[in-house]
Protein backbone atom coordinates (compact mmCIF):
# COMPACT_ATOMS: atom_id res chain seq x y z
CA UNK A 1 0.00 0.00 0.00
CA UNK A 2 2.68 2.52 0.99
CA UNK A 3 4.75 1.66 -2.11
CA UNK A 4 1.79 2.63 -4.31
CA UNK A 5 1.53 5.94 -2.47
CA UNK A 6 5.25 6.68 -2.95
CA UNK A 7 5.00 5.86 -6.65
CA UNK A 8 1.92 8.06 -7.00
CA UNK A 9 3.64 11.03 -5.36
CA UNK A 10 6.74 10.58 -7.54
CA UNK A 11 4.65 10.41 -10.70
CA UNK A 12 2.58 13.46 -9.76
CA UNK A 13 5.10 15.88 -8.29
CA UNK A 14 8.50 15.03 -9.76
CA UNK A 15 8.94 16.91 -13.03
CA UNK A 16 9.99 14.71 -15.92
CA UNK A 17 12.64 16.10 -18.22
CA UNK A 18 12.51 15.12 -21.87
CA UNK A 19 15.95 13.66 -22.47
CA UNK A 20 16.72 11.49 -25.50
CA UNK A 21 16.58 7.74 -25.01
CA UNK A 22 20.06 6.42 -24.19
CA UNK A 23 21.55 3.25 -22.75
CA UNK A 24 24.89 1.75 -21.76
CA UNK A 25 27.54 2.11 -24.45
CA UNK A 26 26.16 5.37 -25.84
CA UNK A 27 28.33 8.48 -25.87
CA UNK A 28 26.47 11.47 -24.48
CA UNK A 29 27.17 15.06 -23.47
CA UNK A 30 25.51 16.26 -20.27
CA UNK A 31 25.14 20.00 -19.73
CA UNK A 32 24.67 21.04 -16.11
CA UNK A 33 24.68 24.24 -14.12
CA UNK A 34 27.38 25.07 -11.57
CA UNK A 35 26.95 27.79 -8.96
CA UNK A 36 30.09 29.62 -7.85
CA UNK A 37 29.11 32.27 -5.32
CA UNK A 38 26.43 34.37 -7.03
CA UNK A 39 27.51 33.36 -10.54
CA UNK A 40 26.15 30.37 -12.41
CA UNK A 41 27.72 28.80 -15.45
CA UNK A 42 27.04 25.80 -17.65
CA UNK A 43 29.57 23.01 -17.75
CA UNK A 44 29.45 19.87 -19.86
CA UNK A 45 30.64 16.31 -19.28
CA UNK A 46 31.06 14.13 -22.37
CA UNK A 47 31.64 10.41 -22.01
CA UNK A 48 30.37 6.86 -22.37
CA UNK A 49 27.35 5.71 -20.37
CA UNK A 50 28.51 2.88 -18.09
CA UNK A 51 25.13 2.13 -16.52
CA UNK A 52 21.60 3.29 -15.82
CA UNK A 53 20.06 2.23 -12.55
CA UNK A 54 16.93 2.81 -10.53
CA UNK A 55 13.54 3.91 -11.81
CA UNK A 56 11.24 6.87 -11.55
CA UNK A 57 12.48 9.68 -9.33
CA UNK A 58 15.54 7.77 -8.13
CA UNK A 59 16.96 6.87 -11.55
CA UNK A 60 20.65 7.65 -12.08
CA UNK A 61 23.19 7.16 -14.84
CA UNK A 62 26.98 6.89 -14.70
CA UNK A 63 29.25 8.42 -17.34
CA UNK A 64 32.95 7.67 -17.81
CA UNK A 65 35.45 9.78 -19.71
CA UNK A 66 39.22 9.83 -20.01
CA UNK A 67 40.94 12.98 -18.81
CA UNK A 68 44.50 12.61 -20.01
CA UNK A 69 45.27 9.04 -19.00
CA UNK A 70 43.07 9.09 -15.89
CA UNK A 71 39.52 7.75 -16.01
CA UNK A 72 36.85 10.02 -14.52
CA UNK A 73 33.36 8.78 -13.67
CA UNK A 74 30.41 10.87 -12.64
CA UNK A 75 26.96 9.79 -11.47
CA UNK A 76 24.03 12.00 -12.46
CA UNK A 77 20.50 11.69 -11.03
CA UNK A 78 17.94 11.88 -13.85
CA UNK A 79 15.85 14.55 -12.14
CA UNK A 80 18.72 16.71 -10.85
CA UNK A 81 17.54 20.34 -11.07
CA UNK A 82 20.96 21.49 -12.33
CA UNK A 83 20.75 19.22 -15.41
CA UNK A 84 19.99 21.38 -18.42
CA UNK A 85 20.17 19.02 -21.35
CA UNK A 86 21.54 15.69 -22.54
CA UNK A 87 22.86 15.30 -26.09
CA UNK A 88 23.21 11.89 -27.67
CA UNK A 89 26.46 11.97 -29.65
CA UNK A 90 26.84 8.32 -30.71
CA UNK A 91 24.99 5.07 -30.16
CA UNK A 92 27.19 2.22 -29.00
CA UNK A 93 26.87 -1.50 -29.66
CA UNK A 94 27.34 -3.38 -26.37
CA UNK A 95 25.87 -6.62 -25.12
CA UNK A 96 25.35 -5.67 -21.49
CA UNK A 97 23.29 -3.16 -19.53
CA UNK A 98 26.20 -2.35 -17.21
CA UNK A 99 29.61 -2.24 -18.83
CA UNK A 100 31.95 -2.14 -15.83
CA UNK A 101 34.52 -4.16 -17.81
CA UNK A 102 35.04 -0.94 -19.80
CA UNK A 103 37.06 0.46 -16.86
CA UNK A 104 39.92 -2.00 -17.40
CA UNK A 105 40.17 -1.51 -21.17
CA UNK A 106 42.80 0.78 -22.67
CA UNK A 107 43.81 1.89 -26.16
CA UNK A 108 42.00 0.41 -29.15
CA UNK A 109 40.23 -2.14 -26.95
CA UNK A 110 38.39 0.73 -25.25
CA UNK A 111 36.64 1.68 -28.51
CA UNK A 112 32.94 0.88 -28.62
CA UNK A 113 31.55 0.06 -32.04
CA UNK A 114 28.96 2.47 -33.32
CA UNK A 115 25.44 1.15 -33.74
CA UNK A 116 24.28 1.93 -37.27
CA UNK A 117 20.65 2.89 -37.69
CA UNK A 118 18.73 1.62 -40.68
ROSE-4610 file (N, C-alpha, C; in Angstrom, 1 decimal, always signed):
// ROSE-4610
residu = [X/X/X/X/X/X/X/X/X/X/X/X/X/X/X/X/X/X/X/X/X/X/X/X/X/X/X/X/X/X/X/X/X/X/X/X/X/X/X/X/X/X/X/X/X/X/X/X/X/X/X/X/X/X/X/X/X/X/X/X/X/X/X/X/X/X/X/X/X/X/X/X/X/X/X/X/X/X/X/X/X/X/X/X/X/X/X/X/X/X/X/X/X/X/X/X/X/X/X/X/X/X/X/X/X/X/X/X/X/X/X/X/X/X/X/X/X/X/X/X/X/X/X/X/X/X/X/X/X/X/X/X/X/X/X/X/X/X/X/X/X/X/X/X/X/X/X/X/X/X/X/X/X/X/X/X/X/X/X/X/X/X/X/X/X/X/X/X/X/X/X/X/X/X/X/X/X/X/X/X/X/X/X/X/X/X/X/X/X/X/X/X/X/X/X/X/X/X/X/X/X/X/X/X/X/X/X/X/X/X/X/X/X/X/X/X/X/X/X/X/X/X/X/X/X/X/X/X/X/X/X/X/X/X/X/X/X/X/X/X/X/X/X/X/X/X/X/X/X/X/X/X/X/X/X/X/X/X/X/X/X/X/X/X/X/X/X/X/X/X/X/X/X/X/X/X/X/X/X/X/X/X/X/X/X/X/X/X/X/X/X/X/X/X/X/X/X/X/X/X/X/X/X/X/X/X/X/X/X/X/X/X/X/X/X/X/X/X/X/X/X/X/X/X/X/X/X/X/X/X/X/X/X/X/X/X/X/X/X/X/X/X/X/X/X/X/X/X/X/X/X/X/X/X]
num = [1/1/1/2/2/2/3/3/3/4/4/4/5/5/5/6/6/6/7/7/7/8/8/8/9/9/9/10/10/10/11/11/11/12/12/12/13/13/13/14/14/14/15/15/15/16/16/16/17/17/17/18/18/18/19/19/19/20/20/20/21/21/21/22/22/22/23/23/23/24/24/24/25/25/25/26/26/26/27/27/27/28/28/28/29/29/29/30/30/30/31/31/31/32/32/32/33/33/33/34/34/34/35/35/35/36/36/36/37/37/37/38/38/38/39/39/39/40/40/40/41/41/41/42/42/42/43/43/43/44/44/44/45/45/45/46/46/46/47/47/47/48/48/48/49/49/49/50/50/50/51/51/51/52/52/52/53/53/53/54/54/54/55/55/55/56/56/56/57/57/57/58/58/58/59/59/59/60/60/60/61/61/61/62/62/62/63/63/63/64/64/64/65/65/65/66/66/66/67/67/67/68/68/68/69/69/69/70/70/70/71/71/71/72/72/72/73/73/73/74/74/74/75/75/75/76/76/76/77/77/77/78/78/78/79/79/79/80/80/80/81/81/81/82/82/82/83/83/83/84/84/84/85/85/85/86/86/86/87/87/87/88/88/88/89/89/89/90/90/90/91/91/91/92/92/92/93/93/93/94/94/94/95/95/95/96/96/96/97/97/97/98/98/98/99/99/99/100/100/100/101/101/101/102/102/102/103/103/103/104/104/104/105/105/105/106/106/106/107/107/107/108/108/108/109/109/109/110/110/110/111/111/111/112/112/112/113/113/113/114/114/114/115/115/115/116/116/116/117/117/117/118/118/118]
x = [+0.8/+0.0/+0.9/+1.9/+2.7/+3.6/+4.0/+4.7/+4.0/+2.6/+1.8/+1.7/+1.6/+1.5/+2.8/+4.0/+5.3/+5.3/+5.0/+5.0/+4.1/+2.9/+1.9/+2.5/+3.1/+3.6/+4.8/+5.6/+6.7/+6.2/+5.2/+4.6/+4.0/+3.3/+2.6/+3.5/+4.4/+5.1/+6.5/+7.1/+8.5/+8.4/+9.0/+8.9/+9.8/+9.3/+10.0/+10.7/+11.9/+12.6/+12.7/+12.6/+12.5/+13.9/+14.6/+16.0/+15.8/+16.8/+16.7/+16.9/+16.4/+16.6/+18.0/+18.7/+20.1/+20.2/+21.3/+21.5/+23.1/+23.5/+24.9/+25.6/+26.8/+27.5/+27.4/+26.4/+26.2/+27.1/+27.5/+28.3/+27.4/+27.4/+26.5/+27.2/+26.7/+27.2/+26.1/+26.4/+25.5/+25.9/+24.9/+25.1/+24.5/+25.2/+24.7/+25.2/+24.4/+24.7/+25.5/+26.5/+27.4/+27.3/+27.0/+26.9/+28.3/+28.9/+30.1/+29.8/+29.5/+29.1/+27.8/+27.7/+26.4/+26.3/+27.5/+27.5/+27.1/+26.4/+26.1/+26.7/+27.2/+27.7/+27.4/+27.4/+27.0/+28.3/+28.4/+29.6/+29.1/+29.9/+29.5/+30.4/+29.9/+30.6/+30.3/+31.3/+31.1/+31.8/+31.0/+31.6/+30.7/+31.1/+30.4/+29.5/+28.3/+27.4/+27.8/+28.1/+28.5/+27.3/+26.3/+25.1/+24.0/+22.8/+21.6/+21.0/+20.6/+20.1/+18.9/+18.1/+16.9/+15.8/+14.7/+13.5/+12.8/+12.0/+11.2/+12.1/+11.8/+12.5/+13.9/+14.2/+15.5/+16.5/+16.1/+17.0/+18.2/+19.4/+20.7/+21.4/+22.3/+23.2/+24.6/+25.6/+27.0/+27.7/+28.5/+29.2/+30.7/+31.5/+33.0/+33.6/+34.6/+35.5/+36.9/+37.8/+39.2/+39.7/+40.4/+40.9/+42.5/+43.1/+44.5/+44.6/+45.3/+45.3/+44.7/+43.8/+43.1/+41.6/+41.0/+39.5/+38.7/+37.7/+36.9/+35.4/+34.8/+33.4/+32.5/+31.3/+30.4/+29.0/+28.3/+27.0/+26.0/+25.0/+24.0/+22.7/+21.9/+20.5/+19.7/+18.7/+17.9/+17.2/+16.7/+15.8/+16.6/+17.9/+18.7/+18.3/+18.0/+17.5/+18.6/+19.9/+21.0/+21.2/+20.6/+20.8/+20.0/+20.7/+20.0/+19.6/+20.5/+20.2/+21.2/+20.7/+21.5/+21.5/+22.7/+22.9/+23.4/+22.7/+23.2/+24.2/+25.5/+26.5/+26.6/+26.6/+26.8/+26.2/+25.5/+25.0/+26.1/+26.2/+27.2/+26.6/+27.3/+26.9/+27.6/+26.8/+27.3/+26.3/+26.8/+25.9/+25.3/+25.8/+25.4/+24.7/+23.9/+23.3/+24.2/+25.2/+26.2/+27.6/+28.3/+29.6/+30.8/+30.9/+32.0/+33.3/+33.3/+34.5/+35.2/+34.5/+35.0/+36.1/+36.1/+37.1/+38.5/+38.6/+39.9/+40.5/+39.7/+40.2/+41.0/+42.0/+42.8/+43.1/+43.4/+43.8/+42.7/+43.0/+42.0/+40.9/+41.2/+40.2/+39.1/+39.4/+38.4/+37.4/+37.6/+36.6/+35.3/+34.2/+32.9/+32.4/+32.0/+31.6/+30.3/+30.1/+29.0/+27.8/+26.6/+25.4/+24.9/+24.8/+24.3/+22.8/+22.1/+20.6/+20.3/+19.2/+18.7/+17.8]
y = [-1.2/+0.0/+1.3/+1.3/+2.5/+2.7/+1.6/+1.7/+2.3/+2.0/+2.6/+4.1/+4.5/+5.9/+6.7/+6.1/+6.7/+6.8/+5.8/+5.9/+6.9/+7.0/+8.1/+9.5/+9.7/+11.0/+11.3/+10.4/+10.6/+10.9/+10.2/+10.4/+11.8/+12.2/+13.5/+14.7/+14.7/+15.9/+16.0/+14.9/+15.0/+15.4/+16.5/+16.9/+16.0/+15.5/+14.7/+15.6/+15.4/+16.1/+15.2/+15.9/+15.1/+15.0/+14.0/+13.7/+12.6/+12.5/+11.5/+10.1/+9.1/+7.7/+7.3/+6.9/+6.4/+5.2/+4.4/+3.2/+3.1/+2.0/+1.7/+1.6/+2.2/+2.1/+3.3/+4.1/+5.4/+6.5/+7.3/+8.5/+9.7/+10.3/+11.5/+12.7/+13.8/+15.1/+15.6/+15.8/+16.3/+17.7/+18.6/+20.0/+20.3/+20.8/+21.0/+22.4/+22.9/+24.2/+24.1/+25.0/+25.1/+26.5/+26.5/+27.8/+28.0/+29.2/+29.6/+31.0/+31.0/+32.3/+32.7/+33.9/+34.4/+34.0/+33.7/+33.4/+31.9/+31.7/+30.4/+30.2/+29.1/+28.8/+27.4/+27.1/+25.8/+25.1/+23.9/+23.0/+21.7/+21.1/+19.9/+18.7/+17.5/+16.3/+15.3/+15.0/+14.1/+12.8/+11.7/+10.4/+9.3/+8.1/+6.9/+6.5/+6.1/+5.7/+4.3/+4.2/+2.9/+2.1/+2.8/+2.1/+3.1/+2.6/+3.3/+2.4/+3.0/+2.2/+3.0/+2.2/+2.8/+3.0/+3.6/+3.9/+5.1/+5.7/+6.9/+8.0/+8.5/+9.7/+9.4/+8.1/+7.8/+7.2/+7.4/+6.9/+7.7/+7.0/+7.7/+7.0/+7.7/+7.2/+7.6/+6.7/+6.9/+7.1/+8.1/+8.4/+8.3/+7.8/+7.7/+8.4/+9.2/+9.8/+9.7/+9.8/+9.8/+11.3/+11.6/+13.0/+12.8/+13.0/+12.6/+11.1/+10.5/+9.0/+8.6/+9.4/+9.1/+9.0/+7.9/+7.7/+8.5/+9.2/+10.0/+9.5/+9.2/+8.8/+9.8/+10.0/+10.9/+10.3/+10.3/+9.8/+11.0/+10.9/+12.0/+11.4/+12.0/+11.7/+12.2/+11.5/+11.9/+13.2/+13.4/+14.6/+15.6/+15.7/+16.7/+18.1/+19.0/+20.3/+21.1/+20.8/+21.5/+21.0/+19.8/+19.2/+20.1/+20.6/+21.4/+20.6/+19.9/+19.0/+17.9/+16.9/+15.7/+15.5/+15.5/+15.3/+13.9/+13.2/+11.9/+12.1/+11.8/+12.0/+10.7/+9.5/+8.3/+7.1/+6.3/+5.1/+4.0/+3.2/+2.2/+0.8/-0.1/-1.5/-2.3/-2.6/-3.4/-4.4/-5.5/-6.6/-6.6/-5.7/-5.7/-4.3/-4.4/-3.2/-2.4/-3.0/-2.3/-2.8/-1.9/-2.2/-1.8/-2.4/-2.1/-2.7/-3.7/-4.2/-3.1/-2.1/-0.9/-0.2/-0.2/+0.5/-0.1/-1.4/-2.0/-1.9/-1.5/-1.5/-0.2/-0.4/+0.8/+0.7/+1.8/+1.9/+1.5/+0.8/+0.4/-0.5/-1.3/-2.1/-1.3/-0.1/+0.7/+1.4/+1.1/+1.7/+0.9/+1.6/+0.9/+1.1/+0.0/+0.1/+0.9/+1.7/+2.5/+1.6/+1.9/+1.2/+1.9/+1.3/+1.9/+1.8/+2.9/+2.9/+2.6/+1.9/+1.6/+2.7]
z = [+0.0/+0.0/+0.0/+0.9/+1.0/-0.2/-0.9/-2.1/-3.2/-3.3/-4.3/-4.1/-2.8/-2.5/-2.9/-2.6/-2.9/-4.5/-5.2/-6.6/-7.2/-6.6/-7.0/-6.8/-5.7/-5.4/-6.3/-6.6/-7.5/-8.9/-9.4/-10.7/-10.8/-9.7/-9.8/-9.6/-8.7/-8.3/-8.8/-9.2/-9.8/-11.2/-11.6/-13.0/-13.9/-15.0/-15.9/-16.9/-17.2/-18.2/-19.5/-20.6/-21.9/-22.5/-22.0/-22.5/-23.6/-24.5/-25.5/-24.9/-25.5/-25.0/-25.2/-24.1/-24.2/-23.3/-23.5/-22.8/-22.6/-22.0/-21.8/-23.1/-23.2/-24.5/-25.3/-25.1/-25.8/-25.3/-26.2/-25.9/-25.8/-24.6/-24.5/-23.9/-24.1/-23.5/-22.5/-21.3/-20.3/-19.9/-20.1/-19.7/-18.4/-17.4/-16.1/-15.6/-14.7/-14.1/-12.9/-12.8/-11.6/-11.0/-9.6/-9.0/-8.2/-8.5/-7.9/-7.2/-6.0/-5.3/-5.9/-6.4/-7.0/-8.5/-9.1/-10.5/-10.8/-11.9/-12.4/-13.8/-14.1/-15.4/-15.8/-17.1/-17.6/-18.0/-17.5/-17.8/-18.4/-19.2/-19.9/-19.5/-19.6/-19.3/-20.4/-21.2/-22.4/-22.1/-22.2/-22.0/-22.4/-22.1/-22.4/-21.2/-21.4/-20.4/-19.9/-18.6/-18.1/-17.6/-17.0/-16.5/-16.3/-16.3/-15.8/-14.7/-13.6/-12.5/-11.9/-11.2/-10.5/-11.5/-11.0/-11.8/-11.2/-12.0/-11.5/-11.1/-9.9/-9.3/-8.9/-8.6/-8.1/-9.2/-10.5/-11.6/-11.7/-11.9/-12.1/-13.3/-13.8/-14.8/-14.6/-14.9/-14.7/-16.0/-16.1/-17.3/-17.0/-18.0/-17.8/-19.0/-18.7/-19.7/-19.3/-20.3/-20.0/-20.0/-18.9/-18.8/-18.8/-19.9/-20.0/-20.0/-19.1/-19.0/-17.7/-17.1/-15.9/-16.2/-15.8/-16.0/-15.0/-15.4/-14.5/-14.7/-13.6/-13.7/-12.9/-13.3/-12.6/-12.7/-11.6/-11.5/-11.5/-12.4/-12.5/-12.1/-11.2/-11.0/-12.2/-12.7/-13.9/-13.6/-12.4/-12.1/-11.3/-11.5/-10.9/-11.4/-10.6/-11.1/-11.9/-11.6/-12.3/-13.7/-14.1/-15.4/-16.4/-17.4/-18.4/-19.6/-20.2/-21.4/-21.5/-22.2/-22.5/-24.1/-24.6/-26.1/-26.4/-27.3/-27.7/-28.8/-28.6/-29.7/-30.5/-29.9/-30.7/-30.0/-30.7/-30.2/-30.2/-29.1/-29.0/-29.0/-29.6/-29.7/-28.6/-27.5/-26.4/-26.0/-25.4/-25.1/-23.7/-22.9/-21.5/-21.1/-20.0/-19.5/-18.6/-18.1/-17.2/-17.6/-18.2/-18.8/-17.9/-16.8/-15.8/-16.3/-17.2/-17.8/-18.6/-19.0/-19.8/-19.0/-17.7/-16.9/-17.0/-17.3/-17.4/-18.8/-19.8/-21.2/-21.5/-22.3/-22.7/-24.2/-24.8/-26.2/-27.1/-28.1/-29.1/-28.6/-27.6/-26.9/-26.3/-25.9/-25.2/-26.2/-27.5/-28.5/-28.5/-28.5/-28.6/-30.0/-30.7/-32.0/-32.1/-33.2/-33.3/-33.9/-33.3/-33.7/-34.9/-36.1/-37.3/-37.3/-37.6/-37.7/-39.1/-39.3/-40.7/-41.2]
